[in-house]
Amino acid sequence: MGLISLLWGIVAMLWMIVALIPLLGWGNWFLIPFAAIGAIIAALGVLLTAPGQRGRAKAGLVLNGLVIVVGIVRLGIGGGVI
């Protein structure tokens, strides 16, 4: 689960970079739920993985959390359209 959440976070991060381009801010409406699913997968990975092997799941959780925060801020600034 850790690898899946890490890859999910990388894809979400790339999508976030695209959504930062002016007039593509509407992509954040799809990005936030996508990253939330990745964060749920990462949280499950942290809970179900042995203590010594939680690095990927934690990294996925941080990436997806960062994407969610940036997406919410971006929607707040641009009103969800720009």
Salt bridges, closest charged atoms under 4 A:
none
